[in-house]
Amino acid sequence: MLYNIYFSPTGGTKKVADILAGNLGGEVCEVDVCRDIENMTMQAEDVCLVSVPSFAGRVPQIAIERIKKISGNGAKAILNCVYGNREWDDTLTELQDVLENCGFVCVAAVAAVAEHSIFRQFAAGRPDADDAQELAEFARKITGKLDSGVFGKLKLAGNHGTYKELANIPFKPEANENCDRCGICAAGCPVGAIDKSDPRKTDKKLCISCMRCQSICPKHVRDLDPAFMQAAAEKMAPKLCGHKKNYLFL
């Protein structure tokens, strides 16, 4: 069984995951860890594609909490880190440490580009057709390694154990006066930061700036301050511009 396990608040990570899963072949079972999950135990013959976005160079902590509910039991793990055209820093190594501690055998890793979840003008439209072709080739090479049955220690760039310090990401969407309190954002928030009884209220201490509420709002009424966003985009542009690459680690 191939398990497609993903944390994808705005859909970019899932796009990459679906391309990889579709080219790995076999029956696919999806596990969305944007929602809480029950404890799961894999079998040694299972393959798990585990996909997370890089949040300022780290794995989102809520994703870690939920992934830890999965017992690897010797199952093979393919790590997939999706980054928004900057860097992924310690995201892959942190994910590797988490999965190995859960009993997975990490056999391959991908770092792929998707449209930035906050500054959509960077890496706009990615993964695109060229990315899809390259990711399909990555999947072919990963399948070859899985078929070989030879799995040494997966070596990845980044730190193990001592990771980049968690950043306070200051982008917290708020509902404007056009919000009709439908509750879709509150139901979809991965960390329960939006008041279900009054979705116009957001707990900024709980909010992880994942932008899921903004992406799923049917009326597009969850905003970030335009002047602040413009200034932030100009400051980040040197790090986020250009055409960054996808990487495969075997």
N, C-alpha and C positions, 0 to 999 in steps of 0.2 A: 504494500500500500504506500502511495505517496501522499504525505500530509503537507498541504500548503498552509503554513502557519504564518500569519502576518499581523503587524500593527501598522495600520495605514489610515491615519485620520482624514487626510484630504484626497486619497486615492492614488497618489503617485507611486508609493511603494507597492501597492497591489498591482498596478499596471506592470511593473517590472517582474513581480512575483508570478503573475499569470503568464507572461511570456516564457519565463524559465520553466514553470510547471508544465505548460502546454507542450514544451519541447523535450521534457524529460520522459514523457510517456507514461502509460499505465493509468490505473484508476486513481482519481484524486479526491481526497477528503479535505475540505476547507475548515480552518480553525481561525476565527477572527478574534484576536486578543484586544481589540478595541473595546470588547465587552468582557465582562468577567467570565471565567470558564471553570468547569468542574475539574477535579483532579483526573489526570489521564496517565495511562501506562502504555508505552509503545512496545512493540516486539522487535527482536534483534534484526529481523528481515525488513523492517519498515525503513523508509527514507523520508526524512523531514526537511523540507525547504523552509527555513526560518528567516523571515524578512522583517527588518525594522528600518525606520528612518534614522538618520544621524541628527540628533538635536544638539547643536553646538559641540559636536565631537563625541557625544555619548549616546548610549542606548536610553530611550525614554524609561524612566524608572518604573512607571506603571506597567510597561511591557515586560520588564524583568520580573516583577512580582507575579505576573500571570504565567509567564513561561516557566517559572519555577514550580508550577503546579503540574508540569508534565515530566514524568519519569522516563528517561531515555531508554534504559534497560538494554543498552547496546545498539540501539537504532542508529543509522547513519544520518548525520546532519549536514546540510548544505547551508552555509551562512550567506545571507544576502543583506548588505547594507546599502541603503539608497540615500544619496547625498545631494543637496541642492546646489551643486556647482561651486562649492568652496572646497572643503576637505572633510574626511570622515574621522580623522584623528584616532581616538581610541575606541571607536564604535565596534569595529570588528573584533578586536582583542577582548573587549569586555563581553561581547556576545559569546565568543568562544569559551571564555572562562565560565560563564553562566551555564552554557550547554554541557560542557564537560563535567561540571559539578552535578548536573542533573543526570549524568550517566549516558550522554550521547557520545558517539565517535564522530568527530568533526573531520570531514573528508575533503571539503572544498569551500571556497568563499568567493563571493562576487561583491564588488563595490560598483554601483551603477548610478548614473545621473538621472534625476527626474526634476521637473519644474519645481523651483523653490516654492515652498508652501506659504511663505509670507510675502516675499517679493517676487511676484509671478512673472515679472519681465525677464528674470534671469533663468536660463535654460528653458525658456517658454516652449511648450509643445513636446518636450522630451518626457519619456522615451519616444523617439520618432522611428521612422521606417528603418533607418540605418542602425539605430540602437537595437531594434527588434531582430535584425539580421545578425548582429554581433552577439546578442544574448542567446540566440538560437545556436550559434556556434559554441558558445560557452557551455550550453546544456549538452551538446554532443560530446564535448571533451570531458565533462563531469560524468556523463553516462559511461564513457570509456573507463574512467577510474573506478567507478562503482563496479563495473563488470570485472575489472582486474582482481578485485578483492584484496588489494595491497594498500593499506592505509597507515602511513607513518604519521608522526606528529605534524599537524598542520602549522606551518610557520607564517605568521602574519606581521606586518609592520604595525607598530603601536606598542603601548605599554600593557603589561599584565599585572593586575593587582593594584597598582598605583596609577589611576587614570587621571585624565584631564579634569580639573575641578569643575563641578557642576555649575553652569552659568544661570543667572537669573535673567530669563528672556523677558523683556519688558513689553511684549505685544499682547494685550489683553482685549479681545473684541467685546464690545458692548452693544446692546440693542438700542436702536434709535426710536424716535417717536412713532414710527410706522409699524413697530412690532405688534402683532395681534395676539401674542401669547399662545401660539399654537402648541408649543412644547416640544417640537421636533429637536431643537438644539439641546434641550435639557435631557431628553431621552437618549440622545446620541453622544453626549459628553463622556469621554472615557474615564474621567476622574470625578464626575458628579459635582462640577464646580458651578453649575447653573441651577438655580432654584426651580424645582418642578412646579411649585405652586405659583410662582411668578417669574417666568423666564427672563424678565427684564433685569433681574438681579443676578450678578455673577460674583462669586467669591474669588477675588484676584489672587489670594494666597494659595488656593487650590489649583487655579488655572495653570496649565503647562504650556500655553501658547501654541497648541497643536493646530489651531485654525479649523478644527472639525466643525464647530458650530457655524462658522462663517461659510464653509463649503456646502453644508447641507441645508442651510436656511432657504426655504422655497421663495421667500420674498426679498432675500438679499438685504436684510435690515440690521445685520450685525457689523459694526464699523470699527475701524481704527482711525485715530486722528490723522487727517490727510497731511497736515504740515509736518507732524512728527514722522510720518512714514516717508515723506519726500526727503527730509533731512537724513533719516536713517539709510535710505536707499543710496543716496549720494555718498555717504560715508562708507557703505559696504561694497559699492560698485567695483573698486579695484580688486577685491577678493572674489567677487561673484561673477564677473564678466568673462567673456570668452567661451570657448567650447571645450569643456573638460571631458576626460576619457572615462570609459568603463574598464574595470580591471577584473581579471580572473586569477585566483590563487589555488593551486593544486598541490 
